[in-house]
Amino acid sequence: MTARWVVNISEERDLKVTWKPISLLIKNKPDPSSDYFAAIEKTHNMLRVLESVRAAEGEGPIQDLYFAMGTKIHHDKELDFDLAELLTSLGLDAKHADALTDESFDAAIQTSMDDGLGLTGDDVGTPIIAKVNAKGQRVAYFGPVITKAPPGDDGLKLWDALDAMMDIEGFWELKRTRTEGPDFGERP
């Protein structure tokens, strides 16, 4: 939901977004016997595909591929979709699907994670938003964790608040108990 929100407000706030991976498989190191393991292993392997595309094509197709994967997972409730077919539908080489099992892409995933977590600290998850603040410092926060992408002016207000907080030294955290699950809206 945070990614959708950022895309929705990016043009009006002149944001250049670079999508970076964070693997909950690497981050959380779940026991392979847990119910959680299989799902995050699959999404970790999808990150390998994203990194394969990034290595071959640059940043250009990453957002579309990320959102296409997210649509399959969150709207269609599919984790076992045909990645080669999805890649082809986006005009990308189906051979990138071979990266699902290619551990050589794990180093790029780890490097991106180290960068983000180096800015936030290790006791956070995803999403992480990093930017250069008004003081010229590269800073980041975990979050915002949102259950739906705020529309219009509300989305801009949320960005402006986050942007302002990134300038305040000593500010660390806001939190309240989540009372609703994600609302992914209509299938794009």
C-alpha positions in Angstrom: 0.0 0.0 0.0 2.9 2.3 0.7 4.3 1.7 -2.8 0.9 2.6 -4.4 0.7 5.8 -2.3 4.3 6.8 -3.3 3.5 6.3 -7.0 0.2 8.3 -6.6 2.0 11.3 -5.2 5.3 11.1 -6.9 4.5 13.3 -9.9 3.0 16.1 -7.7 6.0 16.0 -5.4 8.5 15.6 -8.1 9.8 12.3 -6.7 12.2 10.1 -8.5 11.6 6.7 -7.1 14.2 3.9 -7.1 12.7 0.6 -5.9 15.0 -1.5 -3.8 14.5 -5.0 -2.4 14.2 -6.1 1.2 13.9 -9.8 1.8 12.0 -11.0 4.8 13.6 -14.4 4.3 17.0 -12.9 4.9 15.8 -10.3 7.5 13.7 -12.6 9.6 15.5 -15.9 9.1 12.4 -18.0 9.8 12.6 -21.7 10.6 12.2 -23.7 7.4 9.5 -25.8 9.1 7.3 -22.8 9.8 4.2 -22.0 7.8 5.7 -18.6 7.1 8.8 -19.9 5.4 7.4 -21.1 2.1 5.6 -17.8 1.3 8.6 -15.6 2.0 11.0 -18.0 0.3 8.9 -17.5 -2.9 8.8 -13.8 -2.6 12.6 -13.8 -1.9 13.1 -15.7 -5.1 10.9 -13.1 -7.0 13.3 -10.5 -5.7 16.1 -12.4 -7.5 14.1 -12.0 -10.7 13.7 -8.3 -10.1 17.5 -8.0 -9.6 18.1 -10.0 -12.8 15.9 -7.5 -14.7 17.6 -4.6 -13.0 21.1 -5.9 -13.9 20.1 -6.4 -17.6 17.7 -3.5 -18.2 18.4 -0.9 -15.5 15.7 0.8 -13.3 13.2 1.4 -16.1 11.1 -1.8 -15.9 11.4 -2.4 -12.1 8.3 -0.5 -11.0 6.0 -2.2 -13.6 7.4 -5.6 -12.7 7.1 -5.0 -9.0 3.5 -3.9 -9.3 2.6 -6.8 -11.7 4.0 -9.2 -9.1 2.1 -7.4 -6.3 -1.1 -7.6 -8.3 -0.7 -11.4 -8.7 0.0 -11.8 -5.1 -2.4 -9.4 -3.4 -5.3 -9.1 -5.8 -5.3 -12.5 -7.5 -4.1 -14.4 -4.4 -1.5 -16.3 -6.4 2.0 -17.1 -5.3 2.7 -19.7 -7.9 2.0 -17.7 -11.1 4.1 -18.2 -14.3 6.8 -15.6 -14.0 8.1 -16.2 -17.5 4.6 -15.4 -18.8 4.4 -12.3 -16.6 7.8 -11.1 -17.8 6.8 -11.6 -21.4 3.5 -9.6 -20.9 5.7 -6.7 -19.8 8.0 -6.9 -22.8 10.8 -8.4 -20.8 12.9 -11.5 -21.6 11.3 -14.6 -20.1 14.7 -16.0 -19.3 14.8 -13.7 -16.3 12.5 -16.2 -14.6 15.6 -18.5 -14.4 16.8 -16.2 -11.6 14.3 -17.6 -9.2 16.8 -20.2 -8.2 20.0 -18.2 -8.9 21.6 -17.4 -5.6 24.1 -15.0 -7.2 21.4 -12.3 -7.0 21.3 -12.6 -3.3 24.3 -10.4 -2.9 22.5 -7.5 -4.6 19.5 -8.0 -2.4 21.7 -8.1 0.7 23.6 -4.9 -0.4 20.3 -3.0 -0.8 19.0 -4.3 2.5 22.3 -3.3 4.2 21.9 0.2 2.8 18.3 0.7 4.0 18.8 -0.9 7.4 22.0 1.1 7.8 19.9 4.2 7.7 17.0 3.0 9.9 18.5 0.4 12.2 17.9 -3.3 12.1 14.8 -3.4 14.3 12.4 -2.5 11.4 10.9 -4.2 8.4 9.3 -3.1 5.2 8.6 -0.5 3.8 11.6 1.8 4.2 11.6 5.2 2.5 15.0 6.9 2.1 15.7 10.4 0.8 18.0 13.3 1.1 16.5 15.7 3.6 16.5 19.6 3.6 19.8 19.5 5.4 21.5 17.4 2.7 21.6 14.3 4.8 20.5 10.9 3.5 17.9 9.7 6.0 15.3 7.0 6.1 12.3 5.7 8.0 10.5 2.5 8.3 7.0 3.1 7.1 4.6 4.6 6.8 2.6 1.4 7.3 -0.8 2.1 5.8 -3.8 -0.1 5.1 -4.9 1.8 2.0 -3.2 4.4 -0.2 -4.7 7.8 0.8 -6.2 9.5 -2.1 -5.6 13.0 -3.5 -4.8 15.7 -0.9 -4.6 13.2 1.9 -1.8 11.4 0.1 0.1 14.7 -0.4 -0.5 15.6 3.3 1.0 12.3 4.4 4.1 12.8 2.2 4.5 16.4 3.4 4.4 15.2 7.0 6.9 12.4 6.5 9.1 14.8 4.5 9.0 17.3 7.4 9.8 14.7 10.0 12.9 13.7 8.1 14.4 17.1 8.9 14.0 16.7 12.6 17.0 15.4 14.5 16.0 13.1 17.4 12.6 12.1 15.9 12.3 8.3 15.7 8.9 6.8 15.8 5.1 7.2 15.7 2.9 4.2 16.2 -0.6 3.2 16.9 -2.3 -0.2 17.0 -3.5 -1.4 13.6 -7.3 -2.1 13.6 -7.8 -3.1 10.0 -6.1 -5.2 7.4 -4.8 -4.0 4.0 -7.4 -2.7 1.5 -5.8 -3.3 -1.9 -8.7 -1.6 -3.8 -9.7 -2.6 -7.3 -7.4 -4.8 -9.3 -5.3 -2.5 -11.5 
